[in-house]
């Protein structure tokens, strides 16, 4: 059964992606604890998401329920700049069957 239509895919990528994500996610995202190919169920702020680290850039894909697609979920903090709210709708990657996180074997 394909249920990919009930989730939106958000992508966060770049050298500061882990630090940005750690602002709202309770997990230890250090490369020794969470790396490429791993996926977990967690929260970012108050929003439940599936979190998948795609590569070591790092690139993360977040899969919240579609009803949360426009919810400001991550506080972006770049050293030397004020904090900003990252609007997920600014970087929505449309879900397609087979583009989700790896399934457990």
Residue frames as a rotation matrix with the C-alpha (Angstrom) as fourth column:
UNK 1
0.584 0.812 0.000 0.00
0.812 -0.584 0.000 0.00
0.000 0.000 -1.000 0.00
UNK 2
-0.480 -0.722 0.498 1.46
0.721 -0.648 -0.246 3.37
0.500 0.241 0.832 -1.03
UNK 3
0.542 0.657 -0.525 0.76
0.839 -0.466 0.282 6.06
-0.060 -0.593 -0.803 1.58
UNK 4
-0.502 -0.865 -0.008 3.30
0.858 -0.499 0.117 8.62
-0.105 0.052 0.993 0.33
UNK 5
-0.215 0.486 0.847 0.51
0.456 -0.717 0.527 11.10
0.864 0.500 -0.067 -0.44
UNK 6
0.782 0.573 -0.247 -0.02
0.475 -0.291 0.830 11.75
0.404 -0.766 -0.500 3.28
UNK 7
0.337 -0.749 -0.570 3.50
0.657 -0.246 0.713 13.19
-0.675 -0.615 0.409 3.71
UNK 8
0.979 -0.201 0.023 5.34
-0.136 -0.738 -0.661 16.20
0.150 0.644 -0.750 2.36
UNK 9
0.430 -0.898 -0.091 9.07
0.902 0.431 0.007 16.04
0.033 -0.085 0.996 1.72
UNK 10
0.966 -0.258 0.008 11.24
-0.257 -0.960 0.115 18.88
-0.022 -0.113 -0.993 2.99
UNK 11
0.535 -0.843 -0.046 14.96
0.746 0.498 -0.442 18.99
0.396 0.202 0.896 2.24
UNK 12
0.921 -0.390 0.006 17.64
-0.330 -0.770 0.547 20.70
-0.209 -0.505 -0.837 4.29
UNK 13
0.685 -0.697 0.213 21.16
0.722 0.610 -0.325 20.59
0.097 0.377 0.921 2.86
UNK 14
0.556 -0.593 0.582 24.54
-0.125 -0.752 -0.647 22.24
0.822 0.287 -0.492 3.28
UNK 15
-0.385 -0.880 -0.279 27.45
0.181 0.224 -0.958 22.58
0.905 -0.420 0.073 5.69
UNK 16
-0.870 0.080 0.486 25.27
-0.469 -0.432 -0.770 24.06
0.148 -0.898 0.413 8.49
UNK 17
-0.117 0.911 -0.395 22.27
-0.471 0.299 0.830 21.76
0.874 0.283 0.394 7.94
UNK 18
-0.161 0.023 -0.987 23.00
0.637 0.766 -0.086 19.63
0.754 -0.642 -0.138 11.01
UNK 19
-0.910 -0.234 -0.343 23.34
0.415 -0.557 -0.720 22.68
-0.022 -0.797 0.604 13.28
UNK 20
-0.677 0.732 0.078 20.10
-0.653 -0.646 0.396 24.14
0.340 0.217 0.915 11.93
UNK 21
0.032 0.713 -0.701 18.24
-0.164 0.695 0.700 20.87
0.986 0.092 0.139 12.44
UNK 22
-0.467 -0.302 -0.831 19.63
0.692 0.460 -0.556 20.45
0.551 -0.835 -0.006 15.96
UNK 23
-0.910 0.175 0.375 17.87
-0.311 -0.887 -0.341 23.70
0.273 -0.427 0.862 16.97
UNK 24
-0.117 0.972 0.203 14.53
-0.987 -0.137 0.086 21.89
0.112 -0.190 0.975 16.92
UNK 25
0.486 0.243 -0.839 15.33
-0.344 0.936 0.073 18.17
0.804 0.253 0.539 16.96
UNK 26
0.701 -0.154 0.696 16.08
-0.700 0.040 0.713 16.30
-0.137 -0.987 -0.080 20.22
UNK 27
0.944 -0.319 0.082 18.29
0.328 0.932 -0.151 13.65
-0.028 0.169 0.985 18.56
UNK 28
0.183 -0.961 -0.209 22.06
-0.165 -0.239 0.957 13.50
-0.969 -0.141 -0.202 18.58
UNK 29
0.967 0.250 0.047 22.79
0.021 0.102 -0.995 14.18
-0.253 0.963 0.094 14.91
UNK 30
0.181 -0.973 -0.147 26.58
-0.765 -0.233 0.601 14.07
-0.618 0.004 -0.786 15.22
UNK 31
0.218 -0.107 -0.970 28.05
-0.894 0.378 -0.242 12.01
0.392 0.920 -0.014 12.34
UNK 32
-0.834 -0.542 -0.103 29.22
-0.448 0.774 -0.447 9.30
0.322 -0.327 -0.889 14.78
UNK 33
-0.707 0.621 0.338 25.63
-0.123 0.363 -0.924 8.84
-0.696 -0.695 -0.180 16.00
UNK 34
0.418 0.887 0.196 23.54
0.246 0.098 -0.964 9.45
-0.875 0.451 -0.177 12.88
UNK 35
-0.540 -0.771 -0.337 24.83
-0.198 -0.273 0.942 9.17
-0.818 0.575 -0.005 9.34
UNK 36
-0.441 0.323 -0.837 23.97
-0.897 -0.183 0.402 8.76
-0.024 0.929 0.371 5.67
UNK 37
-0.570 0.319 -0.758 21.30
-0.209 0.835 0.509 6.15
0.795 0.448 -0.409 5.01
UNK 38
-0.843 0.271 -0.466 19.84
0.538 0.397 -0.743 6.28
-0.016 -0.877 -0.481 8.50
UNK 39
-0.409 0.797 0.444 16.21
-0.211 -0.556 0.804 7.21
0.888 0.235 0.395 9.11
UNK 40
-0.850 0.167 -0.499 14.28
0.526 0.315 -0.790 7.72
0.025 -0.934 -0.355 12.36
UNK 41
0.218 0.927 0.306 10.94
0.589 -0.375 0.716 8.92
0.778 0.024 -0.628 13.62
UNK 42
-0.604 -0.463 -0.648 11.38
0.794 -0.417 -0.442 12.08
-0.065 -0.782 0.620 15.71
UNK 43
0.638 0.751 -0.170 10.12
0.729 -0.660 -0.184 15.62
-0.251 -0.007 -0.968 16.16
UNK 44
-0.619 -0.669 0.412 11.31
0.718 -0.694 -0.048 18.95
0.318 0.266 0.910 14.82
UNK 45
-0.751 0.458 0.476 9.80
-0.585 -0.796 -0.157 21.54
0.307 -0.396 0.866 17.11
UNK 46
-0.334 0.698 0.633 6.30
-0.627 0.337 -0.702 20.27
-0.704 -0.632 0.325 17.83
UNK 47
0.438 0.531 -0.726 5.99
-0.898 0.220 -0.381 18.48
-0.042 0.819 0.573 14.47
UNK 48
0.285 -0.281 0.916 6.37
-0.114 0.939 0.324 14.69
-0.952 -0.197 0.236 14.20
UNK 49
0.487 -0.215 -0.846 8.56
-0.872 -0.173 -0.458 13.78
-0.048 0.961 -0.271 11.21
UNK 50
0.795 -0.504 0.338 10.43
0.514 0.855 0.067 10.91
-0.323 0.120 0.939 9.64
UNK 51
0.636 -0.668 -0.386 14.03
-0.645 -0.735 0.210 12.13
-0.423 0.116 -0.899 9.34
UNK 52
0.797 -0.391 0.460 16.39
0.543 0.797 -0.264 10.63
-0.263 0.460 0.848 6.76
UNK 53
0.253 -0.791 -0.558 20.01
-0.450 -0.606 0.655 11.63
-0.856 0.085 -0.509 6.23
UNK 54
0.967 0.249 -0.050 20.53
-0.135 0.340 -0.931 11.17
-0.214 0.907 0.363 2.51
UNK 55
0.553 -0.829 0.081 24.27
0.466 0.227 -0.855 11.86
0.691 0.511 0.512 2.19
UNK 56
0.187 -0.578 -0.794 27.31
0.965 -0.041 0.257 13.29
-0.181 -0.815 0.550 3.98
UNK 57
-0.070 -0.152 0.986 26.96
0.533 -0.841 -0.092 16.87
0.843 0.519 0.140 2.57
UNK 58
-0.840 0.464 0.282 24.85
0.357 0.863 -0.357 16.59
-0.409 -0.199 -0.890 4.81
UNK 59
-0.633 0.770 -0.082 21.43
-0.551 -0.374 0.746 16.49
0.543 0.518 0.661 3.18
UNK 60
-0.874 0.453 0.174 18.42
0.104 0.525 -0.845 15.65
-0.474 -0.720 -0.507 5.32
UNK 61
-0.595 0.804 0.001 14.92
-0.158 -0.118 0.980 14.87
0.788 0.583 0.198 4.14
UNK 62
-0.890 0.421 0.175 12.10
-0.193 -0.001 -0.981 15.44
-0.413 -0.907 0.082 6.58
UNK 63
-0.709 0.690 -0.145 8.72
0.159 0.357 0.921 13.82
0.687 0.630 -0.363 6.02
UNK 64
-0.856 0.513 0.066 6.00
-0.228 -0.258 -0.939 15.56
-0.465 -0.818 0.338 8.06
UNK 65
-0.197 0.879 0.434 2.33
0.820 0.390 -0.419 14.92
-0.537 0.274 -0.798 7.49
UNK 66
-0.437 0.016 0.899 1.06
0.782 -0.487 0.389 17.10
0.444 0.873 0.200 4.65
UNK 67
0.631 0.773 0.062 -1.10
0.623 -0.553 0.553 19.13
0.462 -0.310 -0.831 7.03
UNK 68
0.633 -0.477 -0.609 2.13
0.411 -0.460 0.787 20.52
-0.656 -0.749 -0.095 8.58
UNK 69
0.218 -0.603 0.767 3.78
0.974 0.079 -0.214 21.50
0.068 0.794 0.605 5.28
UNK 70
0.250 -0.078 0.965 3.42
0.301 -0.941 -0.154 25.23
0.920 0.329 -0.211 5.90
UNK 71
0.967 0.113 -0.227 4.34
0.244 -0.159 0.957 25.10
0.072 -0.981 -0.181 9.58
UNK 72
0.399 -0.885 0.239 7.57
-0.639 -0.455 -0.620 26.96
0.658 0.095 -0.747 10.45
UNK 73
0.934 0.103 -0.342 9.46
0.079 0.874 0.480 23.97
0.348 -0.475 0.808 11.83
UNK 74
0.302 -0.918 -0.256 13.13
0.942 0.328 -0.065 24.90
0.144 -0.222 0.964 12.11
UNK 75
0.911 -0.168 -0.377 14.94
-0.042 -0.946 0.322 27.85
-0.411 -0.277 -0.869 13.61
UNK 76
0.619 -0.718 0.318 17.85
0.624 0.203 -0.755 28.67
0.477 0.666 0.573 11.35
UNK 77
0.881 -0.413 -0.231 20.92
-0.092 -0.628 0.773 29.94
-0.464 -0.659 -0.591 13.17
UNK 78
0.598 -0.747 0.292 24.01
0.576 0.147 -0.804 30.93
0.558 0.649 0.518 11.26
UNK 79
0.094 -0.614 -0.784 27.01
0.933 -0.221 0.285 32.13
-0.348 -0.758 0.552 13.28
UNK 80
-0.821 -0.496 -0.282 27.15
0.424 -0.861 0.281 35.93
-0.382 0.112 0.917 13.27
UNK 81
-0.742 0.644 0.185 23.58
-0.171 -0.449 0.877 36.35
0.648 0.619 0.443 11.99
UNK 82
-0.481 0.645 0.594 20.25
-0.837 -0.136 -0.530 36.66
-0.261 -0.752 0.605 13.83
UNK 83
-0.770 0.284 0.571 18.05
0.230 0.959 -0.168 33.58
-0.595 0.002 -0.803 14.10
UNK 84
-0.549 0.632 -0.547 15.41
-0.836 -0.403 0.372 33.19
0.015 0.662 0.749 11.42
UNK 85
0.058 0.640 0.766 12.45
-0.309 0.742 -0.596 30.91
-0.949 -0.202 0.241 10.96
UNK 86
-0.918 -0.342 -0.203 12.90
-0.317 0.322 0.892 28.58
-0.239 0.883 -0.404 8.00
UNK 87
0.113 0.988 -0.104 9.63
-0.820 0.034 -0.571 28.22
-0.561 0.149 0.815 6.13
UNK 88
-0.348 -0.282 0.894 9.51
0.070 0.943 0.325 24.60
-0.935 0.176 -0.309 4.96
UNK 89
0.637 0.676 0.370 7.33
0.417 0.102 -0.903 25.56
-0.648 0.730 -0.217 1.99
UNK 90
0.565 -0.500 -0.656 10.35
-0.693 -0.719 -0.049 27.43
-0.447 0.482 -0.753 0.61
UNK 91
-0.488 -0.775 -0.401 12.10
-0.872 0.455 0.182 24.11
0.041 0.439 -0.898 -0.11
UNK 92
0.262 0.662 0.703 9.39
-0.549 0.701 -0.455 21.51
-0.793 -0.267 0.547 -0.64
UNK 93
-0.790 -0.444 -0.423 10.47
-0.610 0.502 0.613 18.51
-0.060 0.742 -0.668 -2.66
UNK 94
0.197 0.967 -0.159 7.40
-0.975 0.210 0.069 16.76
0.100 0.141 0.985 -4.02
UNK 95
-0.291 -0.225 0.930 7.06
-0.514 0.857 0.046 13.20
-0.807 -0.464 -0.365 -2.84
UNK 96
0.149 0.312 -0.938 6.93
-0.917 0.398 -0.013 10.43
0.370 0.862 0.346 -5.36
UNK 97
0.953 0.208 0.220 6.60
-0.279 0.886 0.371 6.72
-0.118 -0.415 0.902 -4.71
UNK 98
0.686 -0.726 -0.047 9.99
0.684 0.666 -0.298 5.25
0.247 0.172 0.954 -3.92
UNK 99
0.087 -0.689 0.719 11.60
0.123 -0.709 -0.694 8.53
0.989 0.149 0.023 -2.78
UNK 100
0.814 0.301 0.496 11.07
-0.428 -0.266 0.864 8.04
0.392 -0.916 -0.087 0.95
UNK 101
0.022 -0.842 0.540 13.55
-0.991 0.053 0.124 6.83
-0.133 -0.537 -0.833 3.55
UNK 102
-0.586 -0.294 -0.755 14.85
-0.473 0.881 0.024 3.28
0.658 0.371 -0.655 3.35
UNK 103
0.560 0.812 0.167 12.52
-0.687 0.343 0.640 0.67
0.463 -0.473 0.750 4.80
UNK 104
-0.061 -0.578 0.814 13.79
-0.875 0.424 0.235 -1.73
-0.481 -0.697 -0.532 7.48
UNK 105
-0.388 -0.179 -0.904 14.84
-0.712 0.682 0.171 -5.09
0.586 0.709 -0.392 6.07
